[in-house]
C-alpha cells in the first residue's frame, strides 16, 4: 500500500483508508456538513457515503440530523453504531468498541442485540459478547 501525506482540503473518496500516527490528527468534513475528528494512532476506512469503519483508535463524530430514510453507521470490531444525527466518540480495536454519546442518541448493535446510548451515556461492545 502506498502511503500519502494528507494535505489540507484534500478530497477523500469511498475506499480510502486514513491512518494517523502517534502525533497526528485529521479533521474530515463531508459535503453534508458532518465532521469526523480522527484521533492519534487511528485507522479508518471510508466504506461508502453511509459507513465509516474504525479499524483501530478513536474518532469523534458530529452528524447532521438525518431524515427518516437516511442512515449513517460507524462500524467497528465490537459492533455497529447507527446514527440519526448526534455527536459521539468511538474507541475501537479489532474485537471491541466503546461509545460515548455527547448529544442525541446512538444505537449500538452487534450479533447479540442492540442498546440505545443516550446523551451522557457510554456503551461497550465486544465481538463475542451479547448485550
FENDA-V155410 format. One record per pair of residues at least 6 apart in sequence whose ideal C-beta (glycine too) atoms are under 6 Angstrom apart, sorted by the first residue. I is the first residue (numbers start at 1). J is the second residue. Records with the same first field share a line. If there is no record, write none. Layout:
# FENDA-V155410
I = J + J
This chain:
# FENDA-V155410
14 = 46 + 48
16 = 46
17 = 45
18 = 44
19 = 43
20 = 26 + 38 + 40 + 42
22 = 40 + 41
25 = 39
26 = 38
27 = 37
28 = 36
29 = 35
32 = 64
33 = 64
34 = 63 + 64
35 = 62
36 = 59 + 61
37 = 60
38 = 59
39 = 57 + 58
41 = 57
42 = 57 + 58
43 = 55 + 56
44 = 52 + 54
45 = 53
47 = 53
50 = 71 + 72
51 = 73 + 75
52 = 74
53 = 75
54 = 76 + 90 + 92
56 = 93
58 = 91
59 = 90
60 = 89
61 = 88
62 = 87
63 = 72 + 83 + 85 + 86
64 = 85
65 = 85
66 = 84 + 85
72 = 83
73 = 80 + 82
74 = 81 + 90
76 = 92 + 97
77 = 92 + 93 + 94 + 95 + 96 + 127
78 = 96 + 97 + 125 + 126
79 = 108 + 109 + 110 + 125
80 = 109
81 = 99 + 106 + 108
82 = 107
83 = 106
86 = 103 + 104 + 106
87 = 102 + 103
88 = 101 + 102 + 106
89 = 100
90 = 97 + 99
91 = 98
95 = 126 + 127
96 = 126
97 = 125
98 = 124
99 = 108 + 117 + 123
100 = 122
101 = 117 + 119 + 121
103 = 119
105 = 116 + 118
106 = 117
107 = 114 + 116
108 = 115 + 117 + 123 + 125
110 = 125
112 = 130 + 131
113 = 131
115 = 123 + 131
117 = 123
